[in-house]
Amino acid sequence: MQLSIITGQPWQATADVLALPIIGKPDFDGPLGELNRRAGGELAALAAFGELSGERYQAALGAAGDLSAGRLLAIGAGEAETISREIVHHLGAAIERRLAGRTVHSLAIWLGDLAEHVEGGVATVVELLVRGVIEGSYEPKAIYLASVESAPPALDELILIAPGGDAAALGRAAERGRIIGEGANLARTLANRASNDVSPIVLAEAAQDIAARNGLSVDVIEPKRAAELGMGMFLAVGRGSDNPPRMIVLRSGGAGELDGLGRHLAIVGKGVCFDSGGISIKPADRMEEMKMDKTGAATVIAAIETVARLAPGTPLLAIAPAVENMPGPHSTRPGDIVRALNGKQVDITNTDAEGRLILGDALTYAEQLGATHLVDVATLTGAVSRALGHLVTGAFGTPQPWYDAVMAAGDLAGERYWQIPLVDDYVPEMDSWYGDLQNSGSAEGSLVKSGLFLREFRTKPWVHLDIGGTGYFRKPLPFAARGSNGVSHATLVELALAGAR
């Protein structure tokens, strides 16, 4: 898809569709009034009919009159004081998704006054709109179907209209948005693929392909070597499956090399390719969604590729422990004691609390490989969804300055997080009769305890992002298809790029 920048007026753009973000109730003065006049009063007529209220993501298609565009698409951005980076990103996606099933080869988007309400100005708006359009074009049915009639259009050209802007700078911003959007879509495809399609071995092969095309180093640790290294928690989860586990390690830059901020950053993602719960088996209802339990791994694998495309050679480590959690004759049983990579003896009281086991060994291994700062991302708990819903990711971290640095990256990415406390008073409730700690306890405070468990397996600054509620949507939204949505990918990319030289 070609990206183009127009620094003139929106009525000068030639495209199949011209999209017009409307902030608040439409006011037909200034450029919007001129667009309405050239369209023969179409925008005012849509507003009078109730099709154009300014309500966020409400979109209306109309005739373009004497304009050079084939059609107009007016879309509400909500009230000015509520506009954020997240909203602009979602607007781009909602524009693209509103055109689903239509024949559209070229789309132009007028920035209007969006830049006045977003820190970073015009370049930020361009980047976020492009990223949104790319992510809005994603159609999960296309993974397995040859054609999908209701899919968003595959554009030949996307035009951003920013009157008086710097075309060269905005072109760079647009390309950055494209690359981040493509990375999110890669994460979504890896997460959405069925469990009979993506086993731990297949996920490792996908990582190897990504490494080859981006000049990354890759190491795939098989069970025998994992046992020699002492990854007892990681191996405990995969014992019941005929598909053996793989610890996937991707690296950009040199071993132990520090980035421009003096960090050797490691991003770690939970890769449970299917989670039946093991012996502590899950209910049948919605178990088909458990192919999504590899979303964290998909996210970090995609993120390191995105960083490599934007800033090749930036020091970064991505680790994806990949397993299947299945019942079987060799499955780990509730009450089994396993030795973690850091030497702790862990009492597995619930085999469905498996994500924290594989992440614990992966975090320890990241430190052994030289990581100075850690972020893990995982569909870890259902409790986070009950607490925060499907639009806000729960986050833990220590020390606070490192947590704040990760949240600053999240702000740049336009993604929402909420800090959950690490309450030390709950630690005694995780005591084991026989080991150092147990992996699961009473339901009370279970979300906090999941973070406390992970904290036992790191010594460096660390943040945990629980995308158990936000990693995928159960129904389509105006800005996203059902299924994996790529959440936290952009946050990890922004965090890594902060240290690019």
HUGICOR-V189784 format. One record per residue. N is the residue number from 1. RES is the residue in three letters. PSI is psi as a letter, one per 40 degrees, with the letter a starting at -180 (NA if undefined). Layout:
n:N res:RES psi:PSI
n:N res:RES psi:PSI
This chain:
n:1 res:MET psi:h
n:2 res:GLN psi:h
n:3 res:LEU psi:h
n:4 res:SER psi:i
n:5 res:ILE psi:h
n:6 res:ILE psi:h
n:7 res:THR psi:e
n:8 res:GLY psi:a
n:9 res:GLN psi:i
n:10 res:PRO psi:d
n:11 res:TRP psi:e
n:12 res:GLN psi:e
n:13 res:ALA psi:h
n:14 res:THR psi:h
n:15 res:ALA psi:i
n:16 res:ASP psi:d
n:17 res:VAL psi:h
n:18 res:LEU psi:h
n:19 res:ALA psi:h
n:20 res:LEU psi:h
n:21 res:PRO psi:h
n:22 res:ILE psi:h
n:23 res:ILE psi:h
n:24 res:GLY psi:a
n:25 res:LYS psi:h
n:26 res:PRO psi:h
n:27 res:ASP psi:h
n:28 res:PHE psi:f
n:29 res:ASP psi:i
n:30 res:GLY psi:a
n:31 res:PRO psi:d
n:32 res:LEU psi:d
n:33 res:GLY psi:d
n:34 res:GLU psi:d
n:35 res:LEU psi:d
n:36 res:ASN psi:d
n:37 res:ARG psi:d
n:38 res:ARG psi:d
n:39 res:ALA psi:e
n:40 res:GLY psi:f
n:41 res:GLY psi:e
n:42 res:GLU psi:d
n:43 res:LEU psi:d
n:44 res:ALA psi:d
n:45 res:ALA psi:d
n:46 res:LEU psi:d
n:47 res:ALA psi:d
n:48 res:ALA psi:d
n:49 res:PHE psi:e
n:50 res:GLY psi:e
n:51 res:GLU psi:e
n:52 res:LEU psi:g
n:53 res:SER psi:e
n:54 res:GLY psi:e
n:55 res:GLU psi:h
n:56 res:ARG psi:h
n:57 res:TYR psi:e
n:58 res:GLN psi:h
n:59 res:ALA psi:i
n:60 res:ALA psi:h
n:61 res:LEU psi:h
n:62 res:GLY psi:i
n:63 res:ALA psi:i
n:64 res:ALA psi:e
n:65 res:GLY psi:b
n:66 res:ASP psi:e
n:67 res:LEU psi:i
n:68 res:SER psi:e
n:69 res:ALA psi:i
n:70 res:GLY psi:d
n:71 res:ARG psi:i
n:72 res:LEU psi:i
n:73 res:LEU psi:h
n:74 res:ALA psi:h
n:75 res:ILE psi:h
n:76 res:GLY psi:h
n:77 res:ALA psi:e
n:78 res:GLY psi:a
n:79 res:GLU psi:i
n:80 res:ALA psi:d
n:81 res:GLU psi:e
n:82 res:THR psi:e
n:83 res:ILE psi:h
n:84 res:SER psi:i
n:85 res:ARG psi:d
n:86 res:GLU psi:d
n:87 res:ILE psi:d
n:88 res:VAL psi:d
n:89 res:HIS psi:d
n:90 res:HIS psi:d
n:91 res:LEU psi:d
n:92 res:GLY psi:d
n:93 res:ALA psi:d
n:94 res:ALA psi:d
n:95 res:ILE psi:d
n:96 res:GLU psi:d
n:97 res:ARG psi:d
n:98 res:ARG psi:d
n:99 res:LEU psi:e
n:100 res:ALA psi:h
n:101 res:GLY psi:e
n:102 res:ARG psi:i
n:103 res:THR psi:h
n:104 res:VAL psi:h
n:105 res:HIS psi:d
n:106 res:SER psi:h
n:107 res:LEU psi:h
n:108 res:ALA psi:h
n:109 res:ILE psi:h
n:110 res:TRP psi:h
n:111 res:LEU psi:d
n:112 res:GLY psi:b
n:113 res:ASP psi:e
n:114 res:LEU psi:d
n:115 res:ALA psi:d
n:116 res:GLU psi:e
n:117 res:HIS psi:e
n:118 res:VAL psi:h
n:119 res:GLU psi:h
n:120 res:GLY psi:e
n:121 res:GLY psi:a
n:122 res:VAL psi:d
n:123 res:ALA psi:d
n:124 res:THR psi:d
n:125 res:VAL psi:d
n:126 res:VAL psi:d
n:127 res:GLU psi:d
n:128 res:LEU psi:d
n:129 res:LEU psi:d
n:130 res:VAL psi:d
n:131 res:ARG psi:d
n:132 res:GLY psi:d
n:133 res:VAL psi:d
n:134 res:ILE psi:d
n:135 res:GLU psi:d
n:136 res:GLY psi:d
n:137 res:SER psi:e
n:138 res:TYR psi:h
n:139 res:GLU psi:h
n:140 res:PRO psi:d
n:141 res:LYS psi:d
n:142 res:ALA psi:e
n:143 res:ILE psi:d
n:144 res:TYR psi:e
n:145 res:LEU psi:i
n:146 res:ALA psi:d
n:147 res:SER psi:i
n:148 res:VAL psi:h
n:149 res:GLU psi:d
n:150 res:SER psi:e
n:151 res:ALA psi:i
n:152 res:PRO psi:i
n:153 res:PRO psi:i
n:154 res:ALA psi:h
n:155 res:LEU psi:i
n:156 res:ASP psi:d
n:157 res:GLU psi:h
n:158 res:LEU psi:h
n:159 res:ILE psi:h
n:160 res:LEU psi:h
n:161 res:ILE psi:h
n:162 res:ALA psi:g
n:163 res:PRO psi:h
n:164 res:GLY psi:e
n:165 res:GLY psi:i
n:166 res:ASP psi:h
n:167 res:ALA psi:d
n:168 res:ALA psi:d
n:169 res:ALA psi:d
n:170 res:LEU psi:d
n:171 res:GLY psi:d
n:172 res:ARG psi:d
n:173 res:ALA psi:d
n:174 res:ALA psi:d
n:175 res:GLU psi:d
n:176 res:ARG psi:d
n:177 res:GLY psi:d
n:178 res:ARG psi:d
n:179 res:ILE psi:d
n:180 res:ILE psi:d
n:181 res:GLY psi:d
n:182 res:GLU psi:d
n:183 res:GLY psi:d
n:184 res:ALA psi:d
n:185 res:ASN psi:d
n:186 res:LEU psi:d
n:187 res:ALA psi:d
n:188 res:ARG psi:d
n:189 res:THR psi:d
n:190 res:LEU psi:d
n:191 res:ALA psi:d
n:192 res:ASN psi:d
n:193 res:ARG psi:i
n:194 res:ALA psi:i
n:195 res:SER psi:d
n:196 res:ASN psi:e
n:197 res:ASP psi:d
n:198 res:VAL psi:h
n:199 res:SER psi:i
n:200 res:PRO psi:d
n:201 res:ILE psi:d
n:202 res:VAL psi:d
n:203 res:LEU psi:d
n:204 res:ALA psi:d
n:205 res:GLU psi:d
n:206 res:ALA psi:d
n:207 res:ALA psi:d
n:208 res:GLN psi:d
n:209 res:ASP psi:d
n:210 res:ILE psi:d
n:211 res:ALA psi:d
n:212 res:ALA psi:d
n:213 res:ARG psi:e
n:214 res:ASN psi:e
n:215 res:GLY psi:f
n:216 res:LEU psi:i
n:217 res:SER psi:i
n:218 res:VAL psi:i
n:219 res:ASP psi:h
n:220 res:VAL psi:h
n:221 res:ILE psi:h
n:222 res:GLU psi:i
n:223 res:PRO psi:d
n:224 res:LYS psi:d
n:225 res:ARG psi:d
n:226 res:ALA psi:d
n:227 res:ALA psi:d
n:228 res:GLU psi:d
n:229 res:LEU psi:d
n:230 res:GLY psi:f
n:231 res:MET psi:g
n:232 res:GLY psi:d
n:233 res:MET psi:d
n:234 res:PHE psi:d
n:235 res:LEU psi:d
n:236 res:ALA psi:d
n:237 res:VAL psi:d
n:238 res:GLY psi:e
n:239 res:ARG psi:d
n:240 res:GLY psi:e
n:241 res:SER psi:i
n:242 res:ASP psi:e
n:243 res:ASN psi:h
n:244 res:PRO psi:i
n:245 res:PRO psi:i
n:246 res:ARG psi:h
n:247 res:MET psi:h
n:248 res:ILE psi:h
n:249 res:VAL psi:h
n:250 res:LEU psi:i
n:251 res:ARG psi:h
n:252 res:SER psi:h
n:253 res:GLY psi:a
n:254 res:GLY psi:i
n:255 res:ALA psi:h
n:256 res:GLY psi:e
n:257 res:GLU psi:h
n:258 res:LEU psi:i
n:259 res:ASP psi:a
n:260 res:GLY psi:e
n:261 res:LEU psi:e
n:262 res:GLY psi:f
n:263 res:ARG psi:i
n:264 res:HIS psi:g
n:265 res:LEU psi:h
n:266 res:ALA psi:h
n:267 res:ILE psi:h
n:268 res:VAL psi:h
n:269 res:GLY psi:h
n:270 res:LYS psi:h
n:271 res:GLY psi:g
n:272 res:VAL psi:h
n:273 res:CYS psi:d
n:274 res:PHE psi:h
n:275 res:ASP psi:g
n:276 res:SER psi:e
n:277 res:GLY psi:e
n:278 res:GLY psi:a
n:279 res:ILE psi:d
n:280 res:SER psi:g
n:281 res:ILE psi:i
n:282 res:LYS psi:i
n:283 res:PRO psi:i
n:284 res:ALA psi:d
n:285 res:ASP psi:h
n:286 res:ARG psi:e
n:287 res:MET psi:d
n:288 res:GLU psi:d
n:289 res:GLU psi:e
n:290 res:MET psi:e
n:291 res:LYS psi:d
n:292 res:MET psi:e
n:293 res:ASP psi:e
n:294 res:LYS psi:e
n:295 res:THR psi:d
n:296 res:GLY psi:d
n:297 res:ALA psi:d
n:298 res:ALA psi:d
n:299 res:THR psi:d
n:300 res:VAL psi:d
n:301 res:ILE psi:d
n:302 res:ALA psi:d
n:303 res:ALA psi:d
n:304 res:ILE psi:d
n:305 res:GLU psi:d
n:306 res:THR psi:d
n:307 res:VAL psi:d
n:308 res:ALA psi:d
n:309 res:ARG psi:d
n:310 res:LEU psi:d
n:311 res:ALA psi:g
n:312 res:PRO psi:h
n:313 res:GLY psi:e
n:314 res:THR psi:h
n:315 res:PRO psi:h
n:316 res:LEU psi:h
n:317 res:LEU psi:h
n:318 res:ALA psi:h
n:319 res:ILE psi:h
n:320 res:ALA psi:g
n:321 res:PRO psi:h
n:322 res:ALA psi:h
n:323 res:VAL psi:i
n:324 res:GLU psi:h
n:325 res:ASN psi:g
n:326 res:MET psi:i
n:327 res:PRO psi:i
n:328 res:GLY psi:i
n:329 res:PRO psi:e
n:330 res:HIS psi:e
n:331 res:SER psi:i
n:332 res:THR psi:h
n:333 res:ARG psi:i
n:334 res:PRO psi:h
n:335 res:GLY psi:e
n:336 res:ASP psi:i
n:337 res:ILE psi:h
n:338 res:VAL psi:i
n:339 res:ARG psi:h
n:340 res:ALA psi:i
n:341 res:LEU psi:d
n:342 res:ASN psi:e
n:343 res:GLY psi:e
n:344 res:LYS psi:i
n:345 res:GLN psi:h
n:346 res:VAL psi:h
n:347 res:ASP psi:h
n:348 res:ILE psi:g
n:349 res:THR psi:e
n:350 res:ASN psi:h
n:351 res:THR psi:e
n:352 res:ASP psi:e
n:353 res:ALA psi:f
n:354 res:GLU psi:d
n:355 res:GLY psi:d
n:356 res:ARG psi:d
n:357 res:LEU psi:d
n:358 res:ILE psi:d
n:359 res:LEU psi:d
n:360 res:GLY psi:d
n:361 res:ASP psi:d
n:362 res:ALA psi:d
n:363 res:LEU psi:d
n:364 res:THR psi:d
n:365 res:TYR psi:d
n:366 res:ALA psi:d
n:367 res:GLU psi:d
n:368 res:GLN psi:d
n:369 res:LEU psi:e
n:370 res:GLY psi:e
n:371 res:ALA psi:h
n:372 res:THR psi:e
n:373 res:HIS psi:i
n:374 res:LEU psi:i
n:375 res:VAL psi:h
n:376 res:ASP psi:i
n:377 res:VAL psi:h
n:378 res:ALA psi:i
n:379 res:THR psi:g
n:380 res:LEU psi:d
n:381 res:THR psi:i
n:382 res:GLY psi:d
n:383 res:ALA psi:d
n:384 res:VAL psi:d
n:385 res:SER psi:d
n:386 res:ARG psi:d
n:387 res:ALA psi:d
n:388 res:LEU psi:e
n:389 res:GLY psi:a
n:390 res:HIS psi:e
n:391 res:LEU psi:e
n:392 res:VAL psi:h
n:393 res:THR psi:h
n:394 res:GLY psi:i
n:395 res:ALA psi:i
n:396 res:PHE psi:i
n:397 res:GLY psi:i
n:398 res:THR psi:h
n:399 res:PRO psi:i
n:400 res:GLN psi:d
n:401 res:PRO psi:d
n:402 res:TRP psi:d
n:403 res:TYR psi:d
n:404 res:ASP psi:d
n:405 res:ALA psi:d
n:406 res:VAL psi:d
n:407 res:MET psi:d
n:408 res:ALA psi:d
n:409 res:ALA psi:d
n:410 res:GLY psi:d
n:411 res:ASP psi:d
n:412 res:LEU psi:d
n:413 res:ALA psi:e
n:414 res:GLY psi:f
n:415 res:GLU psi:i
n:416 res:ARG psi:h
n:417 res:TYR psi:i
n:418 res:TRP psi:h
n:419 res:GLN psi:h
n:420 res:ILE psi:h
n:421 res:PRO psi:i
n:422 res:LEU psi:g
n:423 res:VAL psi:h
n:424 res:ASP psi:d
n:425 res:ASP psi:e
n:426 res:TYR psi:e
n:427 res:VAL psi:d
n:428 res:PRO psi:d
n:429 res:GLU psi:e
n:430 res:MET psi:e
n:431 res:ASP psi:i
n:432 res:SER psi:i
n:433 res:TRP psi:d
n:434 res:TYR psi:d
n:435 res:GLY psi:a
n:436 res:ASP psi:d
n:437 res:LEU psi:i
n:438 res:GLN psi:i
n:439 res:ASN psi:e
n:440 res:SER psi:i
n:441 res:GLY psi:a
n:442 res:SER psi:i
n:443 res:ALA psi:d
n:444 res:GLU psi:h
n:445 res:GLY psi:f
n:446 res:SER psi:d
n:447 res:LEU psi:d
n:448 res:VAL psi:d
n:449 res:LYS psi:d
n:450 res:SER psi:d
n:451 res:GLY psi:d
n:452 res:LEU psi:d
n:453 res:PHE psi:d
n:454 res:LEU psi:d
n:455 res:ARG psi:d
n:456 res:GLU psi:e
n:457 res:PHE psi:f
n:458 res:ARG psi:i
n:459 res:THR psi:e
n:460 res:LYS psi:i
n:461 res:PRO psi:h
n:462 res:TRP psi:i
n:463 res:VAL psi:h
n:464 res:HIS psi:h
n:465 res:LEU psi:h
n:466 res:ASP psi:h
n:467 res:ILE psi:f
n:468 res:GLY psi:d
n:469 res:GLY psi:d
n:470 res:THR psi:e
n:471 res:GLY psi:d
n:472 res:TYR psi:i
n:473 res:PHE psi:h
n:474 res:ARG psi:e
n:475 res:LYS psi:i
n:476 res:PRO psi:i
n:477 res:LEU psi:i
n:478 res:PRO psi:d
n:479 res:PHE psi:e
n:480 res:ALA psi:i
n:481 res:ALA psi:i
n:482 res:ARG psi:i
n:483 res:GLY psi:a
n:484 res:SER psi:i
n:485 res:ASN psi:e
n:486 res:GLY psi:e
n:487 res:VAL psi:i
n:488 res:SER psi:e
n:489 res:HIS psi:d
n:490 res:ALA psi:d
n:491 res:THR psi:d
n:492 res:LEU psi:d
n:493 res:VAL psi:d
n:494 res:GLU psi:d
n:495 res:LEU psi:d
n:496 res:ALA psi:d
n:497 res:LEU psi:d
n:498 res:ALA psi:d
n:499 res:GLY psi:e
n:500 res:ALA psi:h
n:501 res:ARG psi:NA
